[in-house]
Amino acid sequence: MACPVFGRVARARAYVVRKASHFCSVPQHRAWGSRPATSGFAAQGTRGSSVVELLGKSYPQDDHSNLTRKVLSKVGRNLHNQLHHPLWLIKERVKEHLYQQYVGRSGSPLFSVHDNLSPVVTTWQNFDSLLIPADHPSRKKGDNYYLNRTHMLRAHTSAHQWDLLHAGLDAFVVVGDVYRRDQIDAQHYPVFHQLEAVRLFSKHELFAGVKDGKSLQLFEQSSRSAHKQETHTMEAAKLVEFDLKQTLTRLVTHLFGDAGAQDRVGWAFGLGLERLAMILYDIPDIRLFWSEDERFLKQFRLPDINQKVKFQPLSKYPAVLNDISFWLPSENYEENDFYDLVRTIGGDLVEKVDLVDQFEHPNCAQHCLGSSEEYVKSLSPASYYQEASQHHGELPLLWGGCWEGLGERAAGLVEALALRRRREEVCPAPGRTWKEEGCS
């Protein structure tokens, strides 16, 4: 008898922390590799819809669309602009420092701050404007959230550099939410926040304090080296590098204490607000930034944005371990497809997903991947266990329905796997055969 059409089995370990705001029912889905965002947990969650409505605009979907409802629900939250949110505190501290340390000729702040730009950008803005080649791996669907082939959720705040530079700005800061498909653990989330600064110098500005600076040039035609690009002079590269280092050193000292545009050159740097906040405030898990729990938020309502504060944990309950197993397709699969599905079903309950084992069947050429789930209680023990089990049981069922052409035998096996708990093996156990496990 022929093997099932899908060739790999995976088991994932997921750690769960707090209640999710919603989770999905079990609809029918297309294969992830070619699935448009019209699936049951994509974009608007409306089956048959060919348009995504986002921030007051409509975007037709195509074969590149891969936006999920989970991610869509985060668009417009703008945590960096919410008063007294820890990310807002970091942003305000950086602004305060730049406003005080860098003043223009008129006495006004040198840097303009742009913290309310739309996260929907064109692929040209996100990639081409930064000279990213068309075949560069950073453009992969597996790493980005696309509304369609021409529009996406920005993967970095650098997507706005070209527009701001061509608007005539030569010193600016961009702050905003950015979106990348990523693994599931305490350090990664599909939405995070960046703060990026750009500054340009004219020839006069850069060489004003240098002896015989009038004879120096910003550009030349030479060869690229480890110290500079082929179009920049060594003098310009060294001075810009020194200015950037000074700027970052002053900023880091302020936060932590003592512990190419035509006829100009310049520098740019980017910082992850979550990374800074996790260090400054001892916040252990990136999902906490999205919490609406008053016990979390009230810890950061400070009379002074520079006041020191250390996060106090909200839960004392230990982790709960569960296993999950399911079939994967033989092609068009990326790990981030599964991570998106887990986040869509379990929301922010899911803390971590780990792959712990794999096995290749010698006859079917099927692959068995193994891992296990861990849940962390945050509510009352009884209600928490019940909810964790509910999400745990739904995941294999929904995953099994995602694949076009899934045979009845394989589908039945996937549904049976939903009933398994606590490290039950999909790979043949000692004394059992693959026929007994559903592969013949």
C-alpha positions as CSV (number, residue, x, y, z in Angstrom):
1,M,0.0,0.0,0.0
2,A,1.3,3.5,-0.8
3,C,2.5,5.8,1.8
4,P,0.3,8.8,2.9
5,V,0.9,11.8,0.6
6,F,2.6,13.9,3.3
7,G,6.0,12.8,4.3
8,R,7.0,14.2,7.7
9,V,5.7,14.0,11.2
10,A,6.5,16.7,13.8
11,R,6.1,17.1,17.4
12,A,6.5,20.5,19.1
13,R,7.2,21.7,22.6
14,A,5.2,24.8,23.4
15,Y,5.3,26.8,26.6
16,V,2.2,28.8,27.5
17,V,1.9,31.8,29.8
18,R,-1.4,33.6,29.8
19,K,-4.8,33.6,28.4
20,A,-5.2,34.2,24.7
21,S,-7.8,36.8,23.5
22,H,-9.2,34.4,20.9
23,F,-8.5,31.2,19.0
24,C,-9.8,29.7,15.8
25,S,-12.3,27.1,15.0
26,V,-11.4,24.3,12.7
27,P,-11.9,25.5,9.1
28,Q,-10.7,23.9,5.8
29,H,-7.4,25.4,4.5
30,R,-5.1,25.3,1.5
31,A,-1.5,24.2,1.7
32,W,0.6,26.7,3.5
33,G,3.1,26.9,0.6
34,S,0.5,28.4,-1.7
35,R,-2.2,29.5,0.7
36,P,-3.6,33.0,0.2
37,A,-4.6,35.1,3.2
38,T,-8.2,34.2,2.7
39,S,-7.9,31.1,5.0
40,G,-9.9,30.8,8.2
41,F,-7.2,32.5,10.3
42,A,-5.7,34.9,7.9
43,A,-6.3,38.7,7.6
44,Q,-10.0,39.3,8.1
45,G,-10.9,35.6,8.8
46,T,-13.6,35.9,6.1
47,R,-13.6,32.9,3.7
48,G,-13.8,33.7,0.1
49,S,-12.7,37.3,0.7
50,S,-10.1,38.5,-1.9
51,V,-9.3,41.8,-0.1
52,V,-7.6,42.7,3.1
53,E,-9.0,45.8,4.9
54,L,-6.2,47.4,6.9
55,L,-5.9,50.9,8.5
56,G,-8.7,52.2,6.3
57,K,-7.3,50.9,3.0
58,S,-8.1,47.8,0.9
59,Y,-5.4,45.5,-0.5
60,P,-6.2,42.8,-3.0
61,Q,-4.8,39.4,-2.1
62,D,-2.8,37.1,-4.4
63,D,-0.5,34.1,-4.1
64,H,2.0,36.1,-2.0
65,S,-0.5,37.0,0.8
66,N,0.3,35.3,4.1
67,L,-1.0,37.7,6.8
68,T,-2.6,35.9,9.7
69,R,-5.4,37.2,12.0
70,K,-3.0,37.0,15.0
71,V,-0.6,39.4,13.4
72,L,-3.4,41.6,11.9
73,S,-4.8,42.1,15.4
74,K,-1.6,43.8,16.4
75,V,-1.5,46.4,13.6
76,G,-2.5,49.8,15.1
77,R,-1.8,48.9,18.7
78,N,1.3,51.2,18.6
79,L,2.6,50.2,22.0
80,H,5.5,52.7,21.7
81,N,2.9,55.5,21.8
82,Q,0.9,54.3,24.8
83,L,1.5,56.5,27.7
84,H,3.6,54.8,30.5
85,H,4.0,51.6,28.5
86,P,7.6,50.3,29.0
87,L,8.3,50.8,25.3
88,W,7.0,54.3,25.5
89,L,9.3,55.0,28.4
90,I,12.3,53.8,26.3
91,K,11.3,55.9,23.3
92,E,10.8,59.0,25.5
93,R,14.2,58.6,27.2
94,V,15.9,58.3,23.8
95,K,14.1,61.4,22.6
96,E,15.0,63.3,25.7
97,H,18.6,62.5,25.2
98,L,18.7,63.5,21.5
99,Y,16.8,66.7,22.1
100,Q,19.2,67.8,24.9
101,Q,22.4,66.7,23.2
102,Y,21.8,67.7,19.6
103,V,20.5,71.2,18.9
104,G,20.2,72.8,15.5
105,R,21.4,76.3,14.6
106,S,18.0,77.9,15.5
107,G,18.1,76.3,19.0
108,S,15.5,73.7,18.1
109,P,16.2,69.9,18.3
110,L,18.4,68.6,15.5
111,F,16.5,65.3,15.1
112,S,12.9,65.2,14.0
113,V,11.0,62.2,15.4
114,H,8.5,60.2,13.3
115,D,6.6,57.6,15.4
116,N,3.3,57.3,13.7
117,L,4.2,56.2,10.2
118,S,2.0,53.4,8.7
119,P,3.5,50.0,9.0
120,V,2.1,49.1,5.6
121,V,4.8,49.8,3.0
122,T,5.5,48.7,-0.6
123,T,8.0,46.0,-1.3
124,W,10.0,48.7,-3.1
125,Q,10.2,50.8,0.1
126,N,11.2,47.8,2.2
127,F,13.8,46.3,-0.1
128,D,14.6,48.1,-3.4
129,S,15.0,51.5,-1.8
130,L,17.7,50.0,0.4
131,L,19.4,48.4,-2.6
132,I,18.5,44.9,-1.5
133,P,18.8,42.6,-4.6
134,A,15.7,40.9,-6.0
135,D,17.0,37.4,-5.2
136,H,18.1,38.3,-1.6
137,P,16.9,35.7,1.0
138,S,15.6,38.5,3.2
139,R,12.6,38.8,0.8
140,K,11.4,35.3,1.5
141,K,7.7,34.7,2.2
142,G,8.9,32.5,5.1
143,D,10.4,35.5,6.8
144,N,8.0,38.4,6.0
145,Y,4.3,39.2,6.1
146,Y,2.9,40.1,2.7
147,L,-0.5,41.6,1.9
148,N,0.2,40.9,-1.7
149,R,3.2,41.0,-4.1
150,T,3.5,44.8,-3.9
151,H,2.6,45.6,-0.3
152,M,3.7,44.2,3.0
153,L,4.0,44.9,6.7
154,R,7.4,46.6,7.1
155,A,10.2,44.3,8.3
156,H,12.3,47.3,9.6
157,T,11.9,51.0,10.1
158,S,14.5,51.5,7.4
159,A,11.7,51.2,4.9
160,H,11.0,54.9,5.5
161,Q,14.6,56.2,5.0
162,W,14.3,56.9,1.3
163,D,11.1,58.9,1.7
164,L,12.4,61.0,4.6
165,L,15.7,61.7,3.0
166,H,14.0,62.8,-0.2
167,A,11.7,65.0,1.8
168,G,14.9,67.0,2.7
169,L,15.5,65.7,6.2
170,D,19.1,65.1,7.2
171,A,18.7,64.1,10.9
172,F,15.7,62.1,11.9
173,V,14.4,59.3,14.2
174,V,11.9,56.7,13.1
175,V,10.1,54.6,15.8
176,G,7.5,51.9,15.0
177,D,6.3,48.4,15.0
178,V,7.9,46.0,12.6
179,Y,6.8,42.5,11.5
180,R,8.8,39.3,10.9
181,R,7.9,35.7,10.9
182,D,9.9,34.0,13.6
183,Q,10.3,31.2,16.1
184,I,8.4,30.9,19.3
185,D,10.3,31.6,22.5
186,A,10.7,34.2,25.2
187,Q,13.0,36.4,23.0
188,H,11.0,36.4,19.7
189,Y,7.7,37.6,18.6
190,P,6.2,38.3,15.1
191,V,5.8,42.0,16.0
192,F,8.4,44.1,17.8
193,H,9.5,47.7,17.8
194,Q,12.5,49.5,16.4
195,L,14.0,52.9,16.9
196,E,16.3,54.1,14.2
197,A,18.2,57.3,13.7
198,V,19.8,58.7,10.6
199,R,22.1,61.7,10.3
200,L,23.8,63.1,7.1
201,F,26.7,65.5,6.9
202,S,27.7,67.9,4.1
203,K,31.4,68.3,3.3
204,H,31.5,71.5,5.3
205,E,29.8,70.0,8.4
206,L,32.0,66.9,8.4
207,F,35.4,68.5,7.9
208,A,34.7,71.9,9.7
209,G,36.9,71.0,12.7
210,V,39.6,69.2,10.7
211,K,42.9,71.0,9.9
212,D,43.1,71.6,6.2
213,G,39.6,70.2,5.9
214,K,38.8,72.3,2.8
215,S,41.1,70.0,0.8
216,L,39.4,66.8,1.9
217,Q,36.7,65.1,-0.1
218,L,33.7,63.0,0.8
219,F,33.8,60.7,-2.3
220,E,36.2,59.0,-4.6
221,Q,36.3,56.1,-7.0
222,S,38.5,53.4,-5.4
223,S,38.1,49.8,-4.2
224,R,36.0,48.5,-1.4
225,S,37.8,47.5,1.8
226,A,37.0,46.3,5.3
227,H,37.1,49.9,6.4
228,K,35.0,51.7,3.7
229,Q,32.9,51.4,0.6
230,E,34.5,52.1,-2.8
231,T,32.8,55.5,-3.2
232,H,33.9,57.0,0.1
233,T,37.2,58.5,1.1
234,M,39.0,57.1,4.1
235,E,38.8,60.4,5.8
236,A,35.0,60.7,5.5
237,A,34.5,57.1,6.6
238,K,36.7,57.5,9.7
239,L,35.0,60.7,10.7
240,V,31.4,59.4,10.2
241,E,32.4,56.2,12.1
242,F,33.8,58.3,15.0
243,D,30.6,60.4,15.1
244,L,28.4,57.4,15.2
245,K,30.4,55.8,17.9
246,Q,30.2,58.9,20.0
247,T,26.5,59.2,19.5
248,L,25.8,55.6,20.5
249,T,28.2,55.8,23.5
250,R,26.4,58.9,24.8
251,L,23.0,57.3,24.3
252,V,23.9,54.0,26.0
253,T,25.4,56.0,28.9
254,H,22.2,58.0,29.2
255,L,20.1,54.8,29.3
256,F,22.3,52.5,31.3
257,G,24.6,54.9,33.2
258,D,28.3,54.6,33.2
259,A,28.4,50.9,32.7
260,G,24.5,57.6,0.8
261,A,22.6,60.7,-0.3
262,Q,24.0,62.7,-3.2
263,D,26.6,65.2,-1.8
264,R,26.4,64.1,1.8
265,V,27.6,61.1,3.9
266,G,26.1,59.9,7.1
267,W,25.4,57.2,9.6
268,A,22.3,55.2,10.7
269,F,21.7,53.0,13.7
270,G,18.7,50.9,14.8
271,L,17.7,49.6,18.2
272,G,15.2,47.1,19.3
273,L,13.0,48.8,22.0
274,E,12.0,45.4,23.5
275,R,15.6,44.4,23.9
276,L,16.4,47.6,25.8
277,A,13.3,47.4,27.9
278,M,13.9,43.7,28.8
279,I,17.4,44.6,30.1
280,L,16.5,47.9,31.8
281,Y,13.4,46.6,33.5
282,D,14.2,42.9,34.0
283,I,11.2,41.8,31.8
284,P,11.9,38.1,31.1
285,D,9.4,37.5,28.2
286,I,8.7,39.5,25.1
287,R,5.0,38.6,25.1
288,L,4.5,40.6,28.3
289,F,4.8,43.9,26.3
290,W,1.4,43.0,24.7
291,S,-0.2,42.3,28.1
292,E,-3.3,44.4,29.1
293,D,-3.0,43.0,32.7
294,E,-3.2,45.9,35.1
295,R,-0.7,44.2,37.3
296,F,1.9,44.6,34.6
297,L,1.0,48.0,33.3
298,K,0.8,49.8,36.7
299,Q,4.4,48.9,37.4
300,F,5.5,51.4,34.8
301,R,3.3,54.4,35.6
302,L,6.3,56.5,36.8
303,P,6.4,60.2,37.7
304,D,9.8,60.4,36.0
305,I,10.7,58.5,32.8
306,N,14.2,58.1,34.1
307,Q,13.2,56.4,37.3
308,K,14.6,53.0,37.9
309,V,12.1,50.1,38.1
310,K,12.3,46.3,38.1
311,F,9.5,44.2,36.8
312,Q,7.8,42.0,39.4
313,P,6.6,38.6,38.1
314,L,2.8,38.1,37.9
315,S,2.8,34.3,38.2
316,K,4.3,31.8,40.6
317,Y,2.9,28.7,38.9
318,P,5.3,26.1,37.3
319,A,5.3,24.9,33.7
320,V,3.0,22.2,32.4
321,L,4.4,19.8,29.7
322,N,2.4,18.4,26.8
323,D,3.2,16.7,23.5
324,I,1.7,17.4,20.1
325,S,2.2,15.4,16.9
326,F,1.0,16.0,13.3
327,W,1.8,15.3,9.6
328,L,3.7,17.9,7.6
329,P,3.7,18.1,3.7
330,S,6.6,16.8,1.7
331,E,7.2,20.2,0.1
332,N,6.3,24.0,0.5
333,Y,6.7,23.9,4.2
334,E,8.7,26.3,6.4
335,E,9.0,26.3,10.2
336,N,7.5,29.8,10.4
337,D,4.2,28.4,8.8
338,F,3.8,26.2,11.9
339,Y,4.8,29.0,14.3
340,D,2.1,31.2,12.8
341,L,-0.5,28.5,13.2
342,V,0.5,27.9,16.8
343,R,0.3,31.6,17.6
344,T,-3.1,31.9,15.8
345,I,-4.6,29.1,17.8
346,G,-2.9,29.6,21.2
347,G,-2.3,33.3,21.1
348,D,0.1,34.5,23.7
349,L,-0.5,31.4,25.8
350,V,2.3,29.8,23.8
351,E,5.7,30.6,25.3
352,K,8.0,28.3,23.4
353,V,8.1,25.6,20.7
354,D,11.1,23.3,20.4
355,L,11.9,20.5,18.0
356,V,13.5,17.7,20.0
357,D,13.7,14.6,17.7
358,Q,13.4,13.4,14.1
359,F,13.2,10.0,12.4
360,E,13.2,9.0,8.7
361,H,11.2,5.9,7.8
362,P,13.4,3.6,5.7
363,N,10.6,2.4,3.3
364,C,8.2,5.4,3.0
365,A,11.0,8.1,3.1
366,Q,8.8,9.8,5.7
367,H,10.3,12.0,8.3
368,C,9.3,11.9,11.9
369,L,10.1,15.0,13.9
370,G,9.7,15.1,17.6
371,S,9.2,17.7,20.3
372,S,7.0,18.4,23.3
373,E,4.8,21.3,24.7
374,E,5.1,23.0,27.9
375,Y,2.5,25.3,29.5
376,V,2.9,27.8,32.2
377,K,0.0,28.5,34.6
378,S,-1.0,32.1,35.0
379,L,-4.6,31.9,36.2
380,S,-6.2,29.5,38.7
381,P,-4.8,26.0,38.3
382,A,-8.1,24.4,37.4
383,S,-9.2,26.9,34.7
384,Y,-5.7,27.1,33.3
385,Y,-5.2,23.3,32.8
386,Q,-8.6,23.2,31.1
387,E,-7.7,26.0,28.6
388,A,-4.3,24.6,27.9
389,S,-5.7,21.2,27.1
390,Q,-8.3,22.8,24.8
391,H,-5.8,24.6,22.7
392,H,-3.4,21.6,22.8
393,G,-6.2,19.4,21.3
394,E,-7.1,21.9,18.6
395,L,-3.7,22.4,17.1
396,P,-3.2,19.1,15.4
397,L,-6.8,19.1,14.1
398,L,-6.5,22.5,12.5
399,W,-3.0,21.7,11.1
400,G,-4.4,18.5,9.6
401,G,-7.1,20.5,7.8
402,C,-4.6,22.9,6.3
403,W,-3.4,20.7,3.5
404,E,-5.1,20.3,0.2
405,G,-5.3,16.7,-0.9
406,L,-4.8,15.2,2.5
407,G,-6.0,11.6,2.2
408,E,-8.6,10.2,4.6
409,R,-6.1,7.8,6.2
410,A,-3.6,10.5,6.9
411,A,-6.3,12.9,8.0
412,G,-7.7,10.2,10.4
413,L,-4.2,9.7,11.8
414,V,-3.8,13.5,12.4
415,E,-7.1,13.6,14.2
416,A,-6.1,10.7,16.3
417,L,-2.9,12.4,17.3
418,A,-4.9,15.3,18.7
419,L,-6.0,12.9,21.5
420,R,-2.4,12.1,22.5
421,R,-0.9,13.7,25.6
422,R,2.3,13.8,27.5
423,R,5.1,12.5,25.3
424,E,3.2,9.8,23.4
425,E,5.3,8.9,20.4
426,V,4.4,9.1,16.7
427,C,7.5,7.3,15.7
428,P,7.2,3.5,16.2
429,A,7.5,2.6,19.8
430,P,9.5,-0.6,20.7
431,G,7.6,-3.7,19.7
432,R,5.3,-1.7,17.3
433,T,5.4,-1.4,13.5
434,W,4.8,1.5,11.1
435,K,1.6,-0.2,9.9
436,E,0.3,0.0,13.5
437,E,1.3,3.7,13.6
438,G,-0.6,4.4,10.3
439,C,2.2,4.1,7.7
440,S,2.3,1.1,5.4
